[in-house]
């Protein structure tokens, strides 16, 4: 059995298309197809259910995927334990910007302590951008917003970020009663891009605006616009904790609170299961400790 066949099958299960696998392995699409057919021929049964419109495994394919994960994890562990092997390995993590602004620095410090010889690369972008980037990148862990996990590993968790309507103190006089949706619609609003998981928070006011409307394509730009008094925005309050503390921004009291923003590990490279398990332990402890110290604005939930 050729390990390249196993590798092609594993990545096909992760990425869903032959072309993405070809890009990931730096081979041609026909080469990927040939490896999959050779593996099926060796096993004697189809691994992919080709009767479905979308990619799906047969029952035997699901069994082989579990074994493929073990084989590739064993390969990674073996190479990592050879003399000098760790020095040539890298850790790659993808995360949304809110994670980078909160508990990710604690995780990176833990990684440096646990793996002093392994460089750690961090890619930070929006969910939409990371979803396009990940298929051809060698990512070990990805922390995304409102994305369900696609793997079964231990120590999974969710961080709930409390979202609030935020404004410059001079923009809104202190109301006697909580603001209604109608009250908010009379104020200038700063929107997220439509691809953002927070876009629905302001889109619910769409069509009822009586004041200016602005948009920002990054959290940093949006926060700057808030401090300039350009409008109100519904954002995770932890992202402006310093500005709230020193009075540059304020939380608007509203009749109803926006939903929380959930961030969780949505992807893990099971071909490096041993390494990923240790990384998740570090992530778990980092997020838990951060949320304990910032309990007003975020909540740590251990997945059962």
C-alpha positions as CSV (number, residue, x, y, z in Angstrom):
1,X,0.0,0.0,0.0
2,X,1.4,3.4,-1.1
3,X,1.3,6.1,1.6
4,X,0.6,8.6,-1.2
5,X,-2.7,6.9,-1.9
6,X,-3.7,7.2,1.7
7,X,-2.6,10.8,1.8
8,X,-4.7,11.7,-1.3
9,X,-7.7,9.9,0.1
10,X,-7.4,11.7,3.5
11,X,-7.2,15.1,1.9
12,X,-10.1,14.4,-0.5
13,X,-12.2,13.7,2.6
14,X,-11.1,17.0,4.1
15,X,-11.3,19.2,1.0
16,X,-14.1,17.6,-0.9
17,X,-12.8,18.1,-4.5
18,X,-10.1,16.5,-6.5
19,X,-8.8,19.9,-7.7
20,X,-8.3,21.2,-4.1
21,X,-6.4,18.0,-3.3
22,X,-4.2,18.5,-6.3
23,X,-3.5,22.0,-5.3
24,X,-2.8,20.9,-1.7
25,X,-0.4,18.1,-2.7
26,X,1.1,20.0,-5.7
27,X,0.2,17.3,-8.2
28,X,-2.3,17.1,-11.1
29,X,-5.9,16.3,-10.7
30,X,-5.6,13.1,-12.8
31,X,-2.8,12.0,-10.4
32,X,-5.2,12.4,-7.5
33,X,-7.9,10.4,-9.3
34,X,-5.4,7.7,-10.1
35,X,-4.3,7.4,-6.5
36,X,-7.9,7.1,-5.3
37,X,-8.7,4.5,-7.9
38,X,-5.6,2.5,-6.9
39,X,-6.6,2.6,-3.2
40,X,-10.1,1.4,-4.1
41,X,-8.7,-1.4,-6.3
42,X,-6.5,-2.5,-3.4
43,X,-9.3,-2.5,-0.9
44,X,-11.7,-4.1,-3.3
45,X,-14.7,-1.9,-2.6
46,X,-15.6,1.7,-3.5
47,X,-14.7,4.3,-0.8
48,X,-16.6,7.2,-2.4
49,X,-20.4,7.2,-3.0
50,X,-20.5,8.5,-6.5
51,X,-24.3,8.3,-6.7
52,X,-24.6,11.5,-4.7
53,X,-24.4,15.0,-6.1
54,X,-22.0,16.1,-3.4
55,X,-18.9,14.3,-2.0
56,X,-19.8,11.5,0.4
57,X,-18.1,8.4,1.7
58,X,-19.4,4.8,1.6
59,X,-19.5,2.9,4.8
60,X,-16.2,1.2,3.9
61,X,-14.8,4.7,3.0
62,X,-15.6,6.0,6.5
63,X,-13.7,3.0,8.0
64,X,-10.7,3.7,5.8
65,X,-10.7,7.4,6.7
66,X,-10.3,6.5,10.4
67,X,-7.4,4.2,9.6
68,X,-5.9,6.8,7.2
69,X,-5.9,9.4,10.0
70,X,-4.0,7.0,12.3
71,X,-1.4,6.2,9.6
72,X,-0.7,9.8,8.8
73,X,-0.6,10.7,12.5
74,X,1.9,7.9,13.0
75,X,4.0,9.2,10.1
76,X,4.0,12.7,11.6
77,X,4.9,11.5,15.1
78,X,7.7,9.3,13.7
79,X,9.2,12.2,11.7
80,X,8.8,14.6,14.7
81,X,10.7,12.2,17.0
82,X,13.7,11.6,14.7
83,X,16.8,13.6,15.5
84,X,16.3,17.1,14.2
85,X,12.8,16.3,13.0
86,X,11.2,18.8,15.2
87,X,13.5,21.6,14.0
88,X,12.1,21.3,10.4
89,X,8.4,21.0,11.4
90,X,6.1,24.0,11.7
91,X,2.8,24.7,13.4
92,X,0.2,26.6,11.5
93,X,-2.9,28.2,13.1
94,X,-5.7,30.2,11.5
95,X,-7.9,32.4,13.6
96,X,-10.4,35.2,13.2
97,X,-9.2,38.6,14.4
98,X,-11.3,38.7,17.6
99,X,-9.5,35.6,18.8
100,X,-6.1,37.2,18.1
101,X,-7.2,40.3,20.1
102,X,-8.2,38.2,23.1
103,X,-6.8,34.8,24.1
104,X,-4.6,33.8,21.1
105,X,-1.5,35.6,22.5
106,X,-1.7,33.4,25.6
107,X,-1.9,30.3,23.4
108,X,1.1,31.4,21.3
109,X,3.1,31.8,24.4
110,X,2.1,28.4,25.6
111,X,3.1,26.9,22.2
112,X,6.5,28.6,22.4
113,X,7.1,27.1,25.8
114,X,5.9,23.6,24.8
115,X,7.5,23.5,21.4
116,X,10.6,25.7,21.5
117,X,12.1,24.3,18.3
118,X,8.9,24.5,16.2
119,X,8.1,27.8,14.6
120,X,4.4,28.7,14.8
121,X,2.7,30.6,11.9
122,X,-0.5,32.5,12.6
123,X,-2.9,33.5,9.8
124,X,-5.6,36.0,10.9
125,X,-8.5,37.1,8.7
126,X,-12.2,37.1,8.4
127,X,-14.2,33.8,8.4
128,X,-14.9,34.3,4.7
129,X,-11.2,34.9,3.9
130,X,-10.0,31.9,6.0
131,X,-12.6,29.6,4.4
132,X,-11.1,30.4,1.0
133,X,-7.5,30.2,2.3
134,X,-7.6,26.9,4.2
135,X,-8.2,24.3,1.5
136,X,-4.7,24.7,0.0
137,X,-2.9,25.7,3.2
138,X,-1.2,23.4,5.7
139,X,-3.3,24.5,8.7
140,X,-3.2,22.5,11.9
141,X,-6.0,24.3,13.8
142,X,-8.6,26.9,12.7
143,X,-10.7,28.9,15.1
144,X,-13.7,30.5,13.3
145,X,-16.9,32.3,14.2
146,X,-20.2,30.4,14.3
147,X,-18.7,27.4,12.5
148,X,-19.5,23.9,13.7
149,X,-16.5,21.6,14.2
150,X,-15.9,19.0,11.5
151,X,-13.9,16.5,13.5
152,X,-14.0,14.5,16.7
153,X,-11.2,15.4,19.1
154,X,-11.1,16.0,22.8
155,X,-10.8,19.3,24.6
156,X,-13.1,21.2,22.2
157,X,-14.6,24.4,23.6
158,X,-16.6,27.5,22.6
159,X,-16.0,31.1,23.6
160,X,-19.1,33.2,23.6
161,X,-18.4,36.9,23.1
162,X,-21.1,39.2,24.4
163,X,-22.1,41.6,21.7
164,X,-23.4,45.1,22.6
165,X,-24.4,48.3,20.8
166,X,-21.4,50.7,21.1
167,X,-21.2,54.4,20.5
168,X,-19.1,57.5,21.2
169,X,-20.5,59.2,24.4
170,X,-21.1,62.5,22.5
171,X,-23.2,60.8,19.8
172,X,-26.0,59.6,22.0
173,X,-27.4,61.4,25.1
174,X,-28.1,59.1,28.0
175,X,-31.7,57.9,27.5
176,X,-34.2,57.6,30.3
177,X,-35.3,54.2,29.0
178,X,-33.5,51.4,27.0
179,X,-33.3,52.1,23.3
180,X,-35.7,50.3,21.0
181,X,-34.9,49.1,17.4
182,X,-36.7,52.2,16.2
183,X,-34.5,54.4,18.4
184,X,-31.4,52.7,17.0
185,X,-32.6,53.2,13.4
186,X,-32.6,57.0,13.9
187,X,-28.8,56.9,14.6
188,X,-26.0,56.6,12.0
189,X,-24.9,52.9,11.9
190,X,-21.6,51.3,11.0
191,X,-22.1,48.0,9.1
192,X,-20.0,44.9,8.7
193,X,-19.5,43.3,5.3
194,X,-22.3,41.0,4.3
195,X,-19.9,38.0,4.7
196,X,-19.4,38.7,8.4
197,X,-21.3,36.6,10.9
198,X,-22.1,39.9,12.7
199,X,-23.8,41.5,9.6
200,X,-27.3,40.3,10.6
201,X,-27.1,42.4,13.8
202,X,-27.3,45.6,11.8
203,X,-29.1,44.2,8.7
204,X,-32.2,43.8,10.9
205,X,-32.5,47.6,10.8
206,X,-32.2,47.6,7.0
207,X,-34.9,49.7,5.3
208,X,-35.7,51.6,8.5
209,X,-32.6,53.9,8.7
210,X,-33.3,57.5,9.2
211,X,-29.6,58.6,9.5
212,X,-26.3,57.9,7.7
213,X,-25.0,54.4,7.0
214,X,-21.3,53.4,6.9
215,X,-19.4,50.2,6.4
216,X,-16.0,48.9,7.5
217,X,-14.2,45.8,6.3
218,X,-12.2,45.2,9.4
219,X,-12.8,45.3,13.1
220,X,-9.9,47.7,13.6
221,X,-11.4,50.2,11.1
222,X,-14.8,49.9,12.6
223,X,-13.5,50.6,16.1
224,X,-11.6,53.7,14.8
225,X,-14.9,54.9,13.2
226,X,-16.7,54.5,16.5
227,X,-14.1,56.5,18.4
228,X,-14.6,59.3,15.8
229,X,-18.3,59.4,16.5
230,X,-19.3,58.4,13.0
231,X,-22.0,56.0,14.1
232,X,-23.1,53.1,16.4
233,X,-22.2,49.5,15.9
234,X,-23.0,46.1,17.4
235,X,-19.7,44.5,18.2
236,X,-18.2,42.1,20.8
237,X,-17.7,44.5,23.7
238,X,-14.3,42.8,24.7
239,X,-12.8,44.2,21.5
240,X,-13.2,47.8,22.9
241,X,-12.6,47.0,26.6
242,X,-9.9,49.7,26.9
243,X,-12.0,52.3,25.2
244,X,-15.0,51.5,27.4
245,X,-12.8,51.7,30.5
246,X,-11.4,55.1,29.8
247,X,-14.7,56.6,28.5
248,X,-13.8,57.0,24.8
249,X,-16.8,54.7,24.0
250,X,-19.9,53.6,25.8
251,X,-22.4,50.7,25.8
252,X,-25.9,51.6,24.8
253,X,-28.6,50.2,26.9
254,X,-31.1,48.5,24.6
255,X,-34.4,46.7,25.1
256,X,-33.0,43.5,23.7
257,X,-29.4,42.3,23.6
258,X,-27.8,41.1,20.4
259,X,-26.9,37.5,20.2
260,X,-23.5,36.3,21.3
261,X,-20.7,35.6,18.8
262,X,-19.4,32.1,19.1
263,X,-15.8,31.2,18.3
264,X,-14.7,27.6,18.3
265,X,-12.2,25.2,16.7
266,X,-13.8,24.4,13.4
267,X,-10.9,22.4,11.8
268,X,-8.1,20.2,13.0
269,X,-5.5,18.4,10.9
270,X,-6.2,14.9,12.0
271,X,-3.1,13.7,10.0
272,X,-1.1,15.3,13.0
273,X,-3.5,14.1,15.6
274,X,-0.9,13.8,18.4
275,X,0.4,17.3,17.8
276,X,-3.1,18.7,17.4
277,X,-4.2,17.2,20.7
278,X,-1.4,19.0,22.5
279,X,-2.2,22.2,20.8
280,X,-5.8,22.0,21.7
281,X,-4.9,21.5,25.4
282,X,-2.9,24.7,25.2
283,X,-5.8,26.5,23.4
284,X,-8.3,25.2,26.0
285,X,-6.4,26.4,29.0
286,X,-5.6,29.8,27.3
287,X,-9.2,30.5,26.4
288,X,-10.5,29.3,29.8
289,X,-8.1,31.5,31.7
290,X,-8.7,34.6,29.5
291,X,-12.5,34.3,29.9
292,X,-12.2,33.9,33.7
293,X,-10.4,37.2,33.8
294,X,-12.8,38.9,31.4
295,X,-16.1,37.3,32.6
296,X,-18.1,40.5,32.0
297,X,-17.6,40.3,28.2
298,X,-17.0,36.6,27.3
299,X,-17.9,33.1,28.5
300,X,-15.9,29.8,28.2
301,X,-17.9,26.7,27.5
302,X,-16.3,23.2,27.4
303,X,-17.9,21.0,24.8
304,X,-19.2,17.8,26.2
